[in-house]
Amino acid sequence: MKQIILCADDFALHPAVDAGVVALAQAGRLSATSCMSTAPRWPEAAALLAPLRGVLQVGLHFNLTEGHSQYAPSLVQVLAQAYSGRLRPAVMVDALARQLDAFEQHWGSPPDFIDGHQHVHQLPGVRQALLHVLRQRYGAPAPWVRSTVPAQLGANKATLLALLGGWSLQRTLRRADLRHNPNFAGVYGFDASTATAYGQHMAQWLANASDGTLIMCHPAHAPVVGDAIGAQRALEYAYLASPAFGDLLQRLNTRIACGRSVPPEGK
């Protein structure tokens, strides 16, 4: 039976996100969640995950672009800074250390893994900082890192994501002998009009996935007002909680891997 890692992003962003993640994890419909320790509600959100310790992998969602109602640069601005050499690794080391401090203060242990909000962890300047922090702060074994190299290449958004640092990060992780998921899925245009339409995306990702593929998702128990993908979050939750998703997993002989056995080494 093929095992996949299903990871819900943006935990602590909003109460509806947190409620959705907890409910799906309790139902065995998630492997992991990545948490925004920059969010004002992170201390209370962390407490919601405590009963799931050891069942759900909990990681840091490194954030440069979400201001939580305060100013933050846009992704376009961060990309421009990264590819013009203005995201200085020393500054990124400090930012990553602060977010890890906040994570560990309220979770009580290091993250199982690290990824990035809008995938900023793979950008020039950030990936060098990430490597430094993993070595200096954790040694071996260090938290594993999300790779965004897609399970299937094509002229699509997933391949663009790999071009914007995904392949470079994966090569960096391999040279450093750091754990990471072997490949990645879950990228789409947030264009699903119904839960069924989102399910069609999921069916394609699962059909193309190999053992250990990480599929990201962004569920919320209810629409998140004011969020760019707030309506999509509720659609994703509805599908992931549905019998249809369970039927799909069974039909494709696929299991959602839970606990500390994931990901495979992926080196």
C-alpha positions in Angstrom: 0.0 0.0 0.0 1.3 3.4 -1.0 1.8 5.9 1.9 1.4 9.7 1.4 2.0 12.6 3.7 -1.0 15.0 3.8 0.1 18.3 5.5 -2.3 21.1 6.4 -0.6 24.5 6.2 -1.3 27.8 8.1 -2.2 26.4 11.5 -2.7 29.3 14.0 -3.7 31.7 11.2 -7.4 31.7 12.2 -9.7 29.8 14.5 -11.5 28.1 11.6 -8.2 26.8 10.2 -7.3 25.4 13.6 -10.7 23.8 14.1 -10.5 22.2 10.7 -7.0 20.8 11.2 -7.8 19.3 14.6 -11.0 17.7 13.3 -9.2 16.2 10.3 -6.3 15.0 12.4 -8.7 13.3 14.9 -10.4 11.6 11.9 -7.0 10.3 10.6 -7.2 12.5 7.5 -3.9 14.3 8.1 -0.3 13.4 8.6 1.1 16.8 9.6 0.4 20.5 10.1 2.8 23.4 9.7 2.3 26.3 12.2 2.7 30.0 12.0 4.5 30.9 15.2 4.2 34.6 14.1 0.4 34.5 14.6 -0.9 36.2 17.8 -3.0 33.2 18.5 -0.1 30.7 18.3 0.1 30.2 22.1 -3.6 29.1 22.4 -3.5 27.3 19.0 -0.5 25.2 20.2 -2.5 24.0 23.2 -5.2 22.6 20.8 -2.5 20.3 19.2 -1.3 18.9 22.5 -3.7 15.9 22.5 -2.4 15.0 19.0 1.3 14.9 20.0 2.8 11.8 18.5 -0.1 11.2 16.1 0.3 14.4 14.0 3.7 15.7 13.0 3.9 19.4 13.9 6.2 21.8 12.0 7.2 25.4 11.6 5.6 27.4 8.7 8.4 30.0 8.3 6.7 33.3 7.5 7.9 36.5 5.7 4.7 37.6 3.9 1.7 37.3 6.4 1.5 40.3 8.7 -1.6 39.1 10.7 -3.4 42.4 10.1 -0.1 44.3 10.2 2.2 45.3 7.3 4.2 42.6 5.7 5.9 42.5 2.2 4.0 40.8 -0.5 5.3 37.6 -2.1 6.3 39.6 -5.2 8.3 41.9 -3.1 10.0 39.0 -1.3 10.8 37.3 -4.6 12.3 40.5 -5.9 14.5 40.9 -2.8 15.6 37.2 -3.0 16.6 37.2 -6.6 18.4 40.6 -6.4 20.5 39.3 -3.5 18.8 41.5 -0.9 17.5 38.8 1.4 20.7 38.6 3.4 21.3 35.2 5.0 22.3 36.7 8.4 19.0 38.6 8.6 17.1 35.4 7.6 19.0 33.4 10.3 17.7 35.9 12.9 14.2 35.8 11.6 14.2 32.0 11.5 15.6 31.8 15.0 12.9 34.1 16.4 10.2 32.0 14.9 11.7 28.8 16.1 12.0 30.3 19.6 8.3 31.2 19.6 7.4 27.8 18.2 9.4 25.9 20.8 8.3 28.1 23.7 4.7 27.1 23.3 5.0 23.6 21.7 7.7 22.5 24.2 10.0 20.8 21.7 11.6 21.4 18.3 9.5 21.1 15.2 9.3 17.8 13.4 9.9 19.7 10.2 10.2 23.1 8.6 8.6 24.6 5.5 7.6 28.1 4.4 4.5 30.1 4.0 4.2 30.7 0.2 7.3 28.5 0.1 9.7 31.2 1.1 12.0 28.7 2.7 13.4 27.7 -0.7 14.4 31.2 -1.8 18.0 32.4 -2.2 19.2 33.9 1.1 16.6 31.9 3.0 17.8 28.4 2.1 21.3 29.2 3.2 20.0 30.5 6.5 17.9 27.4 6.9 20.9 25.1 6.4 22.9 27.2 8.9 20.2 27.0 11.6 19.5 23.3 11.1 23.2 22.6 11.6 23.9 25.0 14.5 20.7 24.7 16.4 19.8 21.0 16.0 22.8 19.1 14.7 21.7 15.5 13.9 19.1 14.5 13.6 17.6 17.8 12.5 14.0 18.5 11.6 13.1 17.4 8.1 12.5 20.0 5.4 9.7 20.3 2.8 10.9 19.9 -0.8 8.6 21.3 -3.4 9.9 19.3 -6.4 6.7 18.0 -8.0 5.7 14.4 -8.4 4.9 15.1 -12.0 6.5 17.8 -14.2 4.5 19.8 -16.7 3.8 23.3 -17.9 2.0 24.3 -14.7 2.3 26.1 -11.4 3.9 23.1 -9.7 6.8 23.2 -12.1 7.2 26.9 -11.8 7.4 26.5 -8.0 10.2 24.0 -8.5 12.0 26.5 -10.7 11.7 29.2 -8.1 14.0 27.5 -5.7 12.6 24.0 -5.3 15.3 22.2 -7.2 18.0 24.3 -5.7 16.7 23.6 -2.1 16.5 19.9 -2.9 20.1 19.8 -4.1 21.2 21.7 -1.0 19.4 19.2 1.3 20.9 16.2 -0.5 24.4 17.6 -0.3 23.9 18.3 3.4 22.4 14.8 4.0 19.2 16.4 5.5 15.9 14.6 5.4 13.1 15.7 3.1 10.1 14.4 1.3 11.0 12.8 -2.0 8.4 14.7 -4.0 5.5 17.1 -3.7 1.9 17.8 -4.8 -1.1 19.9 -3.8 -0.4 23.0 -6.0 -3.4 24.3 -8.0 -4.9 27.7 -8.8 -7.3 27.7 -5.9 -9.9 27.5 -8.6 -12.1 24.7 -7.3 -15.8 25.9 -7.3 -17.0 22.9 -5.2 -15.7 20.3 -2.9 -16.1 17.8 -5.7 -13.9 19.9 -8.0 -11.2 19.9 -5.4 -11.6 16.2 -5.2 -10.8 15.9 -8.8 -7.5 17.7 -8.2 -6.8 15.3 -5.3 -7.5 12.3 -7.4 -4.9 13.4 -9.9 -2.3 14.1 -7.2 -2.8 10.7 -5.6 -2.8 8.8 -8.9 0.6 10.4 -9.7 2.1 10.2 -6.2 4.8 7.7 -5.3 5.4 6.4 -1.8 6.3 9.3 0.5 4.9 12.1 -1.6 3.9 15.1 0.4 0.6 16.7 -0.5 -0.1 20.1 1.0 -3.6 21.3 1.8 -5.2 24.4 3.3 -8.4 23.3 5.1 -10.6 25.4 7.4 -13.8 24.4 9.2 -15.6 27.4 7.7 -14.8 30.2 5.2 -12.1 32.6 6.4 -13.4 36.1 5.8 -10.8 38.5 4.4 -8.4 35.7 3.4 -7.4 35.4 -0.2 -8.2 31.7 -0.3 -10.8 31.8 2.6 -13.6 30.2 0.5 -11.3 27.5 -0.9 -10.2 26.5 2.6 -13.8 25.5 3.5 -14.1 23.5 0.2 -10.9 21.7 0.9 -12.1 20.8 4.4 -15.4 19.6 3.2 -13.8 17.2 0.7 -11.0 15.9 3.1 -13.7 15.2 5.7 -16.0 13.4 3.3 -16.6 9.7 2.7 -15.7 10.4 -1.0 -12.0 11.1 0.1 -12.0 7.8 2.1 -13.3 6.0 -0.9 -10.7 7.5 -3.2 -7.9 6.5 -0.8 -9.2 2.9 -0.7 -9.7 2.8 -4.5 -6.1 3.9 -5.1 -4.7 1.7 -2.4 -3.2 4.7 -0.6 -2.8 5.4 3.1 -2.3 8.7 4.9 0.9 8.1 6.9 0.6 9.3 10.5 3.0 9.5 13.5 6.8 9.8 13.5 7.5 7.3 10.8 7.2 9.9 8.0 8.7 11.1 5.8 10.9 8.5 4.3 14.6 9.5 4.3 14.3 11.1 0.9 18.0 12.0 0.8 
